[in-house]
Amino acid sequence: MTKEDFIHLVRDELDLPLSVDDLSSDFDHVVSWDSMHMLRLVAAVERETGSRVPVGRLLADRSLAAIYERVSAA
């Protein structure tokens, strides 16, 4: 999955107005980000990739870029 594919997935599934430039932003600076977005993102990534995502590890991440790195490395 490319960064562009990932941000499209985030935008489409979470209905957040984000761009690739927002990937490295801390969640405190992402528009309306909350824990429910994380759970919805995990479900969308699992559905898209067919692989399980380690939710516990993602909870420590502070940006979409960090999540993307974990997902793309799996």
N, CA, C, O and CB atoms as a CASP TS submission, in Angstrom:
PFRMAT TS
TARGET T0000
AUTHOR 0000-0000-0000
METHOD Language model
MODEL 1
PARENT N/A
ATOM      1  N   MET     1       0.854  -1.174   0.000  1.00  0.00           N
ATOM      2  CA  MET     1       0.000   0.000   0.000  1.00  0.00           C
ATOM      3  C   MET     1       0.898   1.235   0.000  1.00  0.00           C
ATOM      4  O   MET     1       1.791   1.359   0.838  1.00  0.00           O
ATOM      5  CB  MET     1      -0.971   0.000   1.229  1.00  0.00           C
ATOM      6  N   THR     2       0.657   2.146  -0.944  1.00  0.00           N
ATOM      7  CA  THR     2       1.440   3.383  -0.990  1.00  0.00           C
ATOM      8  C   THR     2       0.890   4.391   0.028  1.00  0.00           C
ATOM      9  O   THR     2      -0.200   4.207   0.569  1.00  0.00           O
ATOM     10  CB  THR     2       1.421   3.989  -2.422  1.00  0.00           C
ATOM     11  N   LYS     3       1.655   5.451   0.278  1.00  0.00           N
ATOM     12  CA  LYS     3       1.167   6.503   1.175  1.00  0.00           C
ATOM     13  C   LYS     3      -0.106   7.129   0.626  1.00  0.00           C
ATOM     14  O   LYS     3      -1.022   7.455   1.381  1.00  0.00           O
ATOM     15  CB  LYS     3       2.241   7.583   1.380  1.00  0.00           C
ATOM     16  N   GLU     4      -0.159   7.294  -0.685  1.00  0.00           N
ATOM     17  CA  GLU     4      -1.348   7.879  -1.306  1.00  0.00           C
ATOM     18  C   GLU     4      -2.561   6.962  -1.120  1.00  0.00           C
ATOM     19  O   GLU     4      -3.658   7.430  -0.816  1.00  0.00           O
ATOM     20  CB  GLU     4      -1.100   8.138  -2.807  1.00  0.00           C
ATOM     21  N   ASP     5      -2.355   5.642  -1.306  1.00  0.00           N
ATOM     22  CA  ASP     5      -3.441   4.680  -1.082  1.00  0.00           C
ATOM     23  C   ASP     5      -3.921   4.753   0.370  1.00  0.00           C
ATOM     24  O   ASP     5      -5.121   4.725   0.645  1.00  0.00           O
ATOM     25  CB  ASP     5      -2.975   3.239  -1.425  1.00  0.00           C
ATOM     26  N   PHE     6      -2.955   4.846   1.293  1.00  0.00           N
ATOM     27  CA  PHE     6      -3.280   4.885   2.711  1.00  0.00           C
ATOM     28  C   PHE     6      -4.098   6.133   3.039  1.00  0.00           C
ATOM     29  O   PHE     6      -5.117   6.039   3.724  1.00  0.00           O
ATOM     30  CB  PHE     6      -2.000   4.846   3.558  1.00  0.00           C
ATOM     31  N   ILE     7      -3.666   7.293   2.562  1.00  0.00           N
ATOM     32  CA  ILE     7      -4.399   8.527   2.890  1.00  0.00           C
ATOM     33  C   ILE     7      -5.773   8.527   2.226  1.00  0.00           C
ATOM     34  O   ILE     7      -6.724   9.070   2.788  1.00  0.00           O
ATOM     35  CB  ILE     7      -3.595   9.775   2.447  1.00  0.00           C
ATOM     36  N   HIS     8      -5.895   7.933   1.047  1.00  0.00           N
ATOM     37  CA  HIS     8      -7.226   7.807   0.412  1.00  0.00           C
ATOM     38  C   HIS     8      -8.121   6.934   1.282  1.00  0.00           C
ATOM     39  O   HIS     8      -9.294   7.250   1.481  1.00  0.00           O
ATOM     40  CB  HIS     8      -7.111   7.200  -1.029  1.00  0.00           C
ATOM     41  N   LEU     9      -7.570   5.835   1.802  1.00  0.00           N
ATOM     42  CA  LEU     9      -8.336   4.950   2.680  1.00  0.00           C
ATOM     43  C   LEU     9      -8.796   5.711   3.924  1.00  0.00           C
ATOM     44  O   LEU     9      -9.952   5.607   4.334  1.00  0.00           O
ATOM     45  CB  LEU     9      -7.492   3.718   3.083  1.00  0.00           C
ATOM     46  N   VAL    10      -7.879   6.474   4.519  1.00  0.00           N
ATOM     47  CA  VAL    10      -8.225   7.254   5.717  1.00  0.00           C
ATOM     48  C   VAL    10      -9.329   8.256   5.390  1.00  0.00           C
ATOM     49  O   VAL    10     -10.312   8.362   6.122  1.00  0.00           O
ATOM     50  CB  VAL    10      -6.976   7.993   6.275  1.00  0.00           C
ATOM     51  N   ARG    11      -9.169   8.975   4.314  1.00  0.00           N
ATOM     52  CA  ARG    11     -10.179   9.981   3.929  1.00  0.00           C
ATOM     53  C   ARG    11     -11.525   9.339   3.647  1.00  0.00           C
ATOM     54  O   ARG    11     -12.558   9.816   4.115  1.00  0.00           O
ATOM     55  CB  ARG    11      -9.716  10.764   2.697  1.00  0.00           C
ATOM     56  N   ASP    12     -11.510   8.241   2.870  1.00  0.00           N
ATOM     57  CA  ASP    12     -12.769   7.610   2.479  1.00  0.00           C
ATOM     58  C   ASP    12     -13.468   6.947   3.657  1.00  0.00           C
ATOM     59  O   ASP    12     -14.683   7.077   3.808  1.00  0.00           O
ATOM     60  CB  ASP    12     -12.522   6.588   1.391  1.00  0.00           C
ATOM     61  N   GLU    13     -12.722   6.244   4.485  1.00  0.00           N
ATOM     62  CA  GLU    13     -13.331   5.488   5.588  1.00  0.00           C
ATOM     63  C   GLU    13     -13.691   6.365   6.779  1.00  0.00           C
ATOM     64  O   GLU    13     -14.687   6.114   7.459  1.00  0.00           O
ATOM     65  CB  GLU    13     -12.394   4.393   6.039  1.00  0.00           C
ATOM     66  N   LEU    14     -12.878   7.400   7.036  1.00  0.00           N
ATOM     67  CA  LEU    14     -13.097   8.218   8.227  1.00  0.00           C
ATOM     68  C   LEU    14     -13.736   9.562   7.916  1.00  0.00           C
ATOM     69  O   LEU    14     -14.109  10.311   8.819  1.00  0.00           O
ATOM     70  CB  LEU    14     -11.795   8.440   8.938  1.00  0.00           C
ATOM     71  N   ASP    15     -13.858   9.857   6.627  1.00  0.00           N
ATOM     72  CA  ASP    15     -14.471  11.109   6.196  1.00  0.00           C
ATOM     73  C   ASP    15     -13.773  12.318   6.831  1.00  0.00           C
ATOM     74  O   ASP    15     -14.418  13.255   7.302  1.00  0.00           O
ATOM     75  CB  ASP    15     -15.964  11.115   6.548  1.00  0.00           C
ATOM     76  N   LEU    16     -12.432  12.267   6.826  1.00  0.00           N
ATOM     77  CA  LEU    16     -11.635  13.378   7.344  1.00  0.00           C
ATOM     78  C   LEU    16     -10.923  14.053   6.171  1.00  0.00           C
ATOM     79  O   LEU    16     -10.399  13.372   5.290  1.00  0.00           O
ATOM     80  CB  LEU    16     -10.604  12.885   8.419  1.00  0.00           C
ATOM     81  N   PRO    17     -10.903  15.374   6.157  1.00  0.00           N
ATOM     82  CA  PRO    17     -10.280  16.103   5.048  1.00  0.00           C
ATOM     83  C   PRO    17      -8.763  16.160   5.190  1.00  0.00           C
ATOM     84  O   PRO    17      -8.213  17.188   5.583  1.00  0.00           O
ATOM     85  CB  PRO    17     -10.842  17.518   4.966  1.00  0.00           C
ATOM     86  N   LEU    18      -8.084  15.056   4.870  1.00  0.00           N
ATOM     87  CA  LEU    18      -6.635  14.967   5.068  1.00  0.00           C
ATOM     88  C   LEU    18      -5.910  14.841   3.733  1.00  0.00           C
ATOM     89  O   LEU    18      -6.482  14.409   2.732  1.00  0.00           O
ATOM     90  CB  LEU    18      -6.289  13.774   5.970  1.00  0.00           C
ATOM     91  N   SER    19      -4.630  15.230   3.745  1.00  0.00           N
ATOM     92  CA  SER    19      -3.766  15.053   2.575  1.00  0.00           C
ATOM     93  C   SER    19      -2.522  14.290   3.019  1.00  0.00           C
ATOM     94  O   SER    19      -2.331  14.039   4.209  1.00  0.00           O
ATOM     95  CB  SER    19      -3.383  16.436   1.927  1.00  0.00           C
ATOM     96  N   VAL    20      -1.682  13.925   2.058  1.00  0.00           N
ATOM     97  CA  VAL    20      -0.440  13.223   2.390  1.00  0.00           C
ATOM     98  C   VAL    20       0.405  14.069   3.338  1.00  0.00           C
ATOM     99  O   VAL    20       1.122  13.527   4.179  1.00  0.00           O
ATOM    100  CB  VAL    20       0.361  12.890   1.108  1.00  0.00           C
ATOM    101  N   ASP    21       0.328  15.388   3.210  1.00  0.00           N
ATOM    102  CA  ASP    21       1.085  16.283   4.095  1.00  0.00           C
ATOM    103  C   ASP    21       0.659  16.145   5.557  1.00  0.00           C
ATOM    104  O   ASP    21       1.437  16.472   6.453  1.00  0.00           O
ATOM    105  CB  ASP    21       0.912  17.731   3.646  1.00  0.00           C
ATOM    106  N   ASP    22      -0.554  15.669   5.813  1.00  0.00           N
ATOM    107  CA  ASP    22      -1.048  15.505   7.181  1.00  0.00           C
ATOM    108  C   ASP    22      -0.550  14.222   7.844  1.00  0.00           C
ATOM    109  O   ASP    22      -0.740  14.042   9.047  1.00  0.00           O
ATOM    110  CB  ASP    22      -2.558  15.517   7.183  1.00  0.00           C
ATOM    111  N   LEU    23       0.081  13.334   7.088  1.00  0.00           N
ATOM    112  CA  LEU    23       0.517  12.051   7.649  1.00  0.00           C
ATOM    113  C   LEU    23       1.435  12.223   8.848  1.00  0.00           C
ATOM    114  O   LEU    23       1.319  11.480   9.822  1.00  0.00           O
ATOM    115  CB  LEU    23       1.221  11.233   6.590  1.00  0.00           C
ATOM    116  N   SER    24       2.329  13.172   8.797  1.00  0.00           N
ATOM    117  CA  SER    24       3.306  13.310   9.880  1.00  0.00           C
ATOM    118  C   SER    24       2.820  14.173  11.038  1.00  0.00           C
ATOM    119  O   SER    24       3.535  14.339  12.025  1.00  0.00           O
ATOM    120  CB  SER    24       4.576  13.889   9.339  1.00  0.00           C
ATOM    121  N   SER    25       1.620  14.721  10.931  1.00  0.00           N
ATOM    122  CA  SER    25       1.082  15.557  12.011  1.00  0.00           C
ATOM    123  C   SER    25       0.711  14.710  13.218  1.00  0.00           C
ATOM    124  O   SER    25       0.190  13.603  13.079  1.00  0.00           O
ATOM    125  CB  SER    25      -0.144  16.344  11.526  1.00  0.00           C
ATOM    126  N   ASP    26       0.985  15.243  14.403  1.00  0.00           N
ATOM    127  CA  ASP    26       0.565  14.589  15.638  1.00  0.00           C
ATOM    128  C   ASP    26      -0.969  14.540  15.669  1.00  0.00           C
ATOM    129  O   ASP    26      -1.632  15.453  15.175  1.00  0.00           O
ATOM    130  CB  ASP    26       1.133  15.340  16.896  1.00  0.00           C
ATOM    131  N   PHE    27      -1.527  13.469  16.252  1.00  0.00           N
ATOM    132  CA  PHE    27      -2.981  13.335  16.292  1.00  0.00           C
ATOM    133  C   PHE    27      -3.666  14.534  16.954  1.00  0.00           C
ATOM    134  O   PHE    27      -4.821  14.834  16.653  1.00  0.00           O
ATOM    135  CB  PHE    27      -3.356  12.066  17.028  1.00  0.00           C
ATOM    136  N   ASP    28      -2.954  15.216  17.851  1.00  0.00           N
ATOM    137  CA  ASP    28      -3.538  16.401  18.478  1.00  0.00           C
ATOM    138  C   ASP    28      -3.784  17.508  17.459  1.00  0.00           C
ATOM    139  O   ASP    28      -4.560  18.429  17.715  1.00  0.00           O
ATOM    140  CB  ASP    28      -2.629  16.914  19.592  1.00  0.00           C
ATOM    141  N   HIS    29      -3.122  17.420  16.299  1.00  0.00           N
ATOM    142  CA  HIS    29      -3.266  18.461  15.281  1.00  0.00           C
ATOM    143  C   HIS    29      -4.068  17.990  14.070  1.00  0.00           C
ATOM    144  O   HIS    29      -4.254  18.747  13.116  1.00  0.00           O
ATOM    145  CB  HIS    29      -1.899  18.932  14.830  1.00  0.00           C
ATOM    146  N   VAL    30      -4.547  16.739  14.102  1.00  0.00           N
ATOM    147  CA  VAL    30      -5.374  16.228  13.007  1.00  0.00           C
ATOM    148  C   VAL    30      -6.827  16.586  13.318  1.00  0.00           C
ATOM    149  O   VAL    30      -7.310  16.387  14.432  1.00  0.00           O
ATOM    150  CB  VAL    30      -5.194  14.667  12.823  1.00  0.00           C
ATOM    151  N   VAL    31      -7.499  17.112  12.318  1.00  0.00           N
ATOM    152  CA  VAL    31      -8.870  17.577  12.480  1.00  0.00           C
ATOM    153  C   VAL    31      -9.753  16.482  13.067  1.00  0.00           C
ATOM    154  O   VAL    31      -9.896  15.414  12.471  1.00  0.00           O
ATOM    155  CB  VAL    31      -9.435  18.048  11.139  1.00  0.00           C
ATOM    156  N   SER    32     -10.345  16.739  14.232  1.00  0.00           N
ATOM    157  CA  SER    32     -11.364  15.893  14.856  1.00  0.00           C
ATOM    158  C   SER    32     -10.927  14.469  15.156  1.00  0.00           C
ATOM    159  O   SER    32     -11.788  13.601  15.291  1.00  0.00           O
ATOM    160  CB  SER    32     -12.550  15.846  13.987  1.00  0.00           C
ATOM    161  N   TRP    33      -9.620  14.179  15.268  1.00  0.00           N
ATOM    162  CA  TRP    33      -9.165  12.810  15.515  1.00  0.00           C
ATOM    163  C   TRP    33      -9.554  12.360  16.910  1.00  0.00           C
ATOM    164  O   TRP    33      -9.373  13.107  17.872  1.00  0.00           O
ATOM    165  CB  TRP    33      -7.648  12.702  15.331  1.00  0.00           C
ATOM    166  N   ASP    34     -10.093  11.134  17.039  1.00  0.00           N
ATOM    167  CA  ASP    34     -10.368  10.555  18.350  1.00  0.00           C
ATOM    168  C   ASP    34     -10.158   9.037  18.288  1.00  0.00           C
ATOM    169  O   ASP    34      -9.846   8.496  17.227  1.00  0.00           O
ATOM    170  CB  ASP    34     -11.820  10.897  18.814  1.00  0.00           C
ATOM    171  N   SER    35     -10.327   8.366  19.404  1.00  0.00           N
ATOM    172  CA  SER    35     -10.028   6.933  19.471  1.00  0.00           C
ATOM    173  C   SER    35     -10.934   6.108  18.550  1.00  0.00           C
ATOM    174  O   SER    35     -10.519   5.051  18.075  1.00  0.00           O
ATOM    175  CB  SER    35     -10.169   6.441  20.907  1.00  0.00           C
ATOM    176  N   MET    36     -12.130   6.558  18.297  1.00  0.00           N
ATOM    177  CA  MET    36     -13.025   5.821  17.391  1.00  0.00           C
ATOM    178  C   MET    36     -12.470   5.831  15.960  1.00  0.00           C
ATOM    179  O   MET    36     -12.667   4.876  15.209  1.00  0.00           O
ATOM    180  CB  MET    36     -14.452   6.435  17.416  1.00  0.00           C
ATOM    181  N   HIS    37     -11.788   6.899  15.595  1.00  0.00           N
ATOM    182  CA  HIS    37     -11.164   6.937  14.276  1.00  0.00           C
ATOM    183  C   HIS    37     -10.116   5.836  14.166  1.00  0.00           C
ATOM    184  O   HIS    37      -9.996   5.186  13.127  1.00  0.00           O
ATOM    185  CB  HIS    37     -10.527   8.319  14.009  1.00  0.00           C
ATOM    186  N   MET    38      -9.355   5.629  15.246  1.00  0.00           N
ATOM    187  CA  MET    38      -8.319   4.585  15.236  1.00  0.00           C
ATOM    188  C   MET    38      -8.960   3.212  15.006  1.00  0.00           C
ATOM    189  O   MET    38      -8.475   2.436  14.183  1.00  0.00           O
ATOM    190  CB  MET    38      -7.515   4.592  16.574  1.00  0.00           C
ATOM    191  N   LEU    39     -10.031   2.911  15.716  1.00  0.00           N
ATOM    192  CA  LEU    39     -10.687   1.607  15.563  1.00  0.00           C
ATOM    193  C   LEU    39     -11.269   1.433  14.157  1.00  0.00           C
ATOM    194  O   LEU    39     -11.177   0.357  13.567  1.00  0.00           O
ATOM    195  CB  LEU    39     -11.798   1.444  16.611  1.00  0.00           C
ATOM    196  N   ARG    40     -11.860   2.491  13.635  1.00  0.00           N
ATOM    197  CA  ARG    40     -12.403   2.420  12.265  1.00  0.00           C
ATOM    198  C   ARG    40     -11.284   2.269  11.245  1.00  0.00           C
ATOM    199  O   ARG    40     -11.442   1.563  10.249  1.00  0.00           O
ATOM    200  CB  ARG    40     -13.238   3.678  11.946  1.00  0.00           C
ATOM    201  N   LEU    41     -10.148   2.931  11.486  1.00  0.00           N
ATOM    202  CA  LEU    41      -9.010   2.818  10.577  1.00  0.00           C
ATOM    203  C   LEU    41      -8.442   1.405  10.594  1.00  0.00           C
ATOM    204  O   LEU    41      -8.120   0.853   9.542  1.00  0.00           O
ATOM    205  CB  LEU    41      -7.919   3.831  10.951  1.00  0.00           C
ATOM    206  N   VAL    42      -8.319   0.820  11.772  1.00  0.00           N
ATOM    207  CA  VAL    42      -7.809  -0.549  11.876  1.00  0.00           C
ATOM    208  C   VAL    42      -8.722  -1.507  11.099  1.00  0.00           C
ATOM    209  O   VAL    42      -8.235  -2.350  10.346  1.00  0.00           O
ATOM    210  CB  VAL    42      -7.703  -0.984  13.369  1.00  0.00           C
ATOM    211  N   ALA    43     -10.015  -1.385  11.277  1.00  0.00           N
ATOM    212  CA  ALA    43     -10.959  -2.255  10.560  1.00  0.00           C
ATOM    213  C   ALA    43     -10.820  -2.073   9.048  1.00  0.00           C
ATOM    214  O   ALA    43     -10.840  -3.048   8.298  1.00  0.00           O
ATOM    215  CB  ALA    43     -12.414  -1.958  11.001  1.00  0.00           C
ATOM    216  N   ALA    44     -10.681  -0.826   8.605  1.00  0.00           N
ATOM    217  CA  ALA    44     -10.550  -0.552   7.164  1.00  0.00           C
ATOM    218  C   ALA    44      -9.247  -1.115   6.607  1.00  0.00           C
ATOM    219  O   ALA    44      -9.236  -1.693   5.521  1.00  0.00           O
ATOM    220  CB  ALA    44     -10.620   0.961   6.897  1.00  0.00           C
ATOM    221  N   VAL    45      -8.142  -0.951   7.348  1.00  0.00           N
ATOM    222  CA  VAL    45      -6.850  -1.472   6.883  1.00  0.00           C
ATOM    223  C   VAL    45      -6.892  -2.994   6.822  1.00  0.00           C
ATOM    224  O   VAL    45      -6.410  -3.589   5.859  1.00  0.00           O
ATOM    225  CB  VAL    45      -5.700  -1.003   7.810  1.00  0.00           C
ATOM    226  N   GLU    46      -7.464  -3.626   7.843  1.00  0.00           N
ATOM    227  CA  GLU    46      -7.561  -5.092   7.842  1.00  0.00           C
ATOM    228  C   GLU    46      -8.399  -5.577   6.663  1.00  0.00           C
ATOM    229  O   GLU    46      -8.048  -6.560   6.011  1.00  0.00           O
ATOM    230  CB  GLU    46      -8.170  -5.596   9.167  1.00  0.00           C
ATOM    231  N   ARG    47      -9.480  -4.905   6.396  1.00  0.00           N
ATOM    232  CA  ARG    47     -10.337  -5.277   5.271  1.00  0.00           C
ATOM    233  C   ARG    47      -9.595  -5.074   3.941  1.00  0.00           C
ATOM    234  O   ARG    47      -9.701  -5.903   3.038  1.00  0.00           O
ATOM    235  CB  ARG    47     -11.646  -4.447   5.292  1.00  0.00           C
ATOM    236  N   GLU    48      -8.853  -3.984   3.825  1.00  0.00           N
ATOM    237  CA  GLU    48      -8.154  -3.660   2.584  1.00  0.00           C
ATOM    238  C   GLU    48      -6.978  -4.589   2.326  1.00  0.00           C
ATOM    239  O   GLU    48      -6.759  -5.016   1.193  1.00  0.00           O
ATOM    240  CB  GLU    48      -7.671  -2.227   2.619  1.00  0.00           C
ATOM    241  N   THR    49      -6.206  -4.911   3.391  1.00  0.00           N
ATOM    242  CA  THR    49      -4.988  -5.706   3.221  1.00  0.00           C
ATOM    243  C   THR    49      -5.198  -7.196   3.461  1.00  0.00           C
ATOM    244  O   THR    49      -4.407  -8.014   2.991  1.00  0.00           O
ATOM    245  CB  THR    49      -3.923  -5.203   4.150  1.00  0.00           C
ATOM    246  N   GLY    50      -6.249  -7.557   4.183  1.00  0.00           N
ATOM    247  CA  GLY    50      -6.474  -8.953   4.514  1.00  0.00           C
ATOM    248  C   GLY    50      -5.570  -9.441   5.637  1.00  0.00           C
ATOM    249  O   GLY    50      -5.509 -10.639   5.911  1.00  0.00           O
ATOM    250  N   SER    51      -4.866  -8.517   6.289  1.00  0.00           N
ATOM    251  CA  SER    51      -3.959  -8.853   7.391  1.00  0.00           C
ATOM    252  C   SER    51      -4.441  -8.200   8.683  1.00  0.00           C
ATOM    253  O   SER    51      -5.039  -7.124   8.675  1.00  0.00           O
ATOM    254  CB  SER    51      -2.510  -8.405   7.066  1.00  0.00           C
ATOM    255  N   ARG    52      -4.159  -8.889   9.801  1.00  0.00           N
ATOM    256  CA  ARG    52      -4.515  -8.332  11.108  1.00  0.00           C
ATOM    257  C   ARG    52      -3.544  -7.212  11.461  1.00  0.00           C
ATOM    258  O   ARG    52      -2.358  -7.271  11.134  1.00  0.00           O
ATOM    259  CB  ARG    52      -4.506  -9.433  12.207  1.00  0.00           C
ATOM    260  N   VAL    53      -4.071  -6.190  12.136  1.00  0.00           N
ATOM    261  CA  VAL    53      -3.260  -5.045  12.556  1.00  0.00           C
ATOM    262  C   VAL    53      -3.130  -5.093  14.075  1.00  0.00           C
ATOM    263  O   VAL    53      -4.141  -5.210  14.768  1.00  0.00           O
ATOM    264  CB  VAL    53      -3.895  -3.682  12.082  1.00  0.00           C
ATOM    265  N   PRO    54      -1.898  -5.004  14.617  1.00  0.00           N
ATOM    266  CA  PRO    54      -1.697  -5.053  16.070  1.00  0.00           C
ATOM    267  C   PRO    54      -2.155  -3.750  16.739  1.00  0.00           C
ATOM    268  O   PRO    54      -1.381  -2.799  16.848  1.00  0.00           O
ATOM    269  CB  PRO    54      -0.213  -5.320  16.395  1.00  0.00           C
ATOM    270  N   VAL    55      -3.399  -3.714  17.178  1.00  0.00           N
ATOM    271  CA  VAL    55      -4.003  -2.490  17.715  1.00  0.00           C
ATOM    272  C   VAL    55      -3.212  -1.936  18.897  1.00  0.00           C
ATOM    273  O   VAL    55      -3.025  -0.723  18.999  1.00  0.00           O
ATOM    274  CB  VAL    55      -5.443  -2.758  18.140  1.00  0.00           C
ATOM    275  N   GLY    56      -2.748  -2.803  19.785  1.00  0.00           N
ATOM    276  CA  GLY    56      -2.010  -2.349  20.966  1.00  0.00           C
ATOM    277  C   GLY    56      -0.788  -1.518  20.599  1.00  0.00           C
ATOM    278  O   GLY    56      -0.495  -0.517  21.253  1.00  0.00           O
ATOM    279  N   ARG    57      -0.082  -1.928  19.564  1.00  0.00           N
ATOM    280  CA  ARG    57       1.096  -1.168  19.131  1.00  0.00           C
ATOM    281  C   ARG    57       0.699   0.159  18.500  1.00  0.00           C
ATOM    282  O   ARG    57       1.390   1.163  18.674  1.00  0.00           O
ATOM    283  CB  ARG    57       1.923  -1.988  18.138  1.00  0.00           C
ATOM    284  N   LEU    58      -0.402   0.167  17.774  1.00  0.00           N
ATOM    285  CA  LEU    58      -0.837   1.400  17.113  1.00  0.00           C
ATOM    286  C   LEU    58      -1.253   2.461  18.111  1.00  0.00           C
ATOM    287  O   LEU    58      -1.128   3.655  17.838  1.00  0.00           O
ATOM    288  CB  LEU    58      -1.984   1.114  16.168  1.00  0.00           C
ATOM    289  N   LEU    59      -1.748   2.036  19.268  1.00  0.00           N
ATOM    290  CA  LEU    59      -2.204   3.007  20.260  1.00  0.00           C
ATOM    291  C   LEU    59      -1.063   3.873  20.774  1.00  0.00           C
ATOM    292  O   LEU    59      -1.300   4.981  21.256  1.00  0.00           O
ATOM    293  CB  LEU    59      -2.869   2.295  21.421  1.00  0.00           C
ATOM    294  N   ALA    60       0.170   3.386  20.680  1.00  0.00           N
ATOM    295  CA  ALA    60       1.324   4.170  21.124  1.00  0.00           C
ATOM    296  C   ALA    60       1.777   5.169  20.063  1.00  0.00           C
ATOM    297  O   ALA    60       2.526   6.098  20.367  1.00  0.00           O
ATOM    298  CB  ALA    60       2.478   3.245  21.485  1.00  0.00           C
ATOM    299  N   ASP    61       1.332   4.987  18.828  1.00  0.00           N
ATOM    300  CA  ASP    61       1.745   5.881  17.746  1.00  0.00           C
ATOM    301  C   ASP    61       1.019   7.209  17.848  1.00  0.00           C
ATOM    302  O   ASP    61      -0.127   7.276  18.293  1.00  0.00           O
ATOM    303  CB  ASP    61       1.483   5.238  16.377  1.00  0.00           C
ATOM    304  N   ARG    62       1.705   8.264  17.428  1.00  0.00           N
ATOM    305  CA  ARG    62       1.150   9.612  17.551  1.00  0.00           C
ATOM    306  C   ARG    62       0.858  10.281  16.214  1.00  0.00           C
ATOM    307  O   ARG    62       0.515  11.462  16.166  1.00  0.00           O
ATOM    308  CB  ARG    62       2.090  10.470  18.332  1.00  0.00           C
ATOM    309  N   SER    63       0.997   9.509  15.107  1.00  0.00           N
ATOM    310  CA  SER    63       0.709  10.108  13.801  1.00  0.00           C
ATOM    311  C   SER    63       0.250   9.021  12.833  1.00  0.00           C
ATOM    312  O   SER    63       0.470   7.831  13.061  1.00  0.00           O
ATOM    313  CB  SER    63       1.958  10.850  13.240  1.00  0.00           C
ATOM    314  N   LEU    64      -0.384   9.450  11.760  1.00  0.00           N
ATOM    315  CA  LEU    64      -0.783   8.510  10.712  1.00  0.00           C
ATOM    316  C   LEU    64       0.437   7.943  10.012  1.00  0.00           C
ATOM    317  O   LEU    64       0.404   6.806   9.540  1.00  0.00           O
ATOM    318  CB  LEU    64      -1.707   9.190   9.696  1.00  0.00           C
ATOM    319  N   ALA    65       1.522   8.719   9.936  1.00  0.00           N
ATOM    320  CA  ALA    65       2.756   8.232   9.310  1.00  0.00           C
ATOM    321  C   ALA    65       3.296   7.027  10.080  1.00  0.00           C
ATOM    322  O   ALA    65       3.740   6.054   9.471  1.00  0.00           O
ATOM    323  CB  ALA    65       3.823   9.357   9.252  1.00  0.00           C
ATOM    324  N   ALA    66       3.262   7.083  11.398  1.00  0.00           N
ATOM    325  CA  ALA    66       3.736   5.960  12.211  1.00  0.00           C
ATOM    326  C   ALA    66       2.861   4.733  11.993  1.00  0.00           C
ATOM    327  O   ALA    66       3.365   3.614  11.908  1.00  0.00           O
ATOM    328  CB  ALA    66       3.755   6.338  13.702  1.00  0.00           C
ATOM    329  N   ILE    67       1.559   4.941  11.902  1.00  0.00           N
ATOM    330  CA  ILE    67       0.649   3.822  11.633  1.00  0.00           C
ATOM    331  C   ILE    67       0.906   3.264  10.243  1.00  0.00           C
ATOM    332  O   ILE    67       0.949   2.049  10.051  1.00  0.00           O
ATOM    333  CB  ILE    67      -0.825   4.265  11.769  1.00  0.00           C
ATOM    334  N   TYR    68       1.075   4.153   9.282  1.00  0.00           N
ATOM    335  CA  TYR    68       1.364   3.704   7.916  1.00  0.00           C
ATOM    336  C   TYR    68       2.630   2.843   7.892  1.00  0.00           C
ATOM    337  O   TYR    68       2.650   1.801   7.238  1.00  0.00           O
ATOM    338  CB  TYR    68       1.523   4.918   6.966  1.00  0.00           C
ATOM    339  N   GLU    69       3.680   3.263   8.593  1.00  0.00           N
ATOM    340  CA  GLU    69       4.926   2.498   8.613  1.00  0.00           C
ATOM    341  C   GLU    69       4.704   1.098   9.183  1.00  0.00           C
ATOM    342  O   GLU    69       5.228   0.121   8.648  1.00  0.00           O
ATOM    343  CB  GLU    69       5.991   3.236   9.433  1.00  0.00           C
ATOM    344  N   ARG    70       3.933   0.995  10.259  1.00  0.00           N
ATOM    345  CA  ARG    70       3.654  -0.329  10.849  1.00  0.00           C
ATOM    346  C   ARG    70       2.841  -1.198   9.882  1.00  0.00           C
ATOM    347  O   ARG    70       3.128  -2.381   9.699  1.00  0.00           O
ATOM    348  CB  ARG    70       2.890  -0.175  12.194  1.00  0.00           C
ATOM    349  N   VAL    71       1.834  -0.594   9.275  1.00  0.00           N
ATOM    350  CA  VAL    71       0.958  -1.345   8.375  1.00  0.00           C
ATOM    351  C   VAL    71       1.719  -1.788   7.135  1.00  0.00           C
ATOM    352  O   VAL    71       1.570  -2.927   6.693  1.00  0.00           O
ATOM    353  CB  VAL    71      -0.261  -0.501   7.975  1.00  0.00           C
ATOM    354  N   SER    72       2.525  -0.911   6.574  1.00  0.00           N
ATOM    355  CA  SER    72       3.237  -1.252   5.338  1.00  0.00           C
ATOM    356  C   SER    72       4.372  -2.240   5.585  1.00  0.00           C
ATOM    357  O   SER    72       4.785  -2.943   4.662  1.00  0.00           O
ATOM    358  CB  SER    72       3.789   0.008   4.687  1.00  0.00           C
ATOM    359  N   ALA    73       4.887  -2.308   6.823  1.00  0.00           N
ATOM    360  CA  ALA    73       5.964  -3.238   7.158  1.00  0.00           C
ATOM    361  C   ALA    73       5.434  -4.643   7.434  1.00  0.00           C
ATOM    362  O   ALA    73       6.194  -5.611   7.390  1.00  0.00           O
ATOM    363  CB  ALA    73       6.737  -2.731   8.367  1.00  0.00           C
ATOM    364  N   ALA    74       4.134  -4.761   7.717  1.00  0.00           N
ATOM    365  CA  ALA    74       3.542  -6.064   8.069  1.00  0.00           C
ATOM    366  C   ALA    74       3.362  -6.952   6.862  1.00  0.00           C
ATOM    367  O   ALA    74       2.879  -8.077   6.989  1.00  0.00           O
ATOM    368  CB  ALA    74       2.205  -5.871   8.751  1.00  0.00           C
TER
END
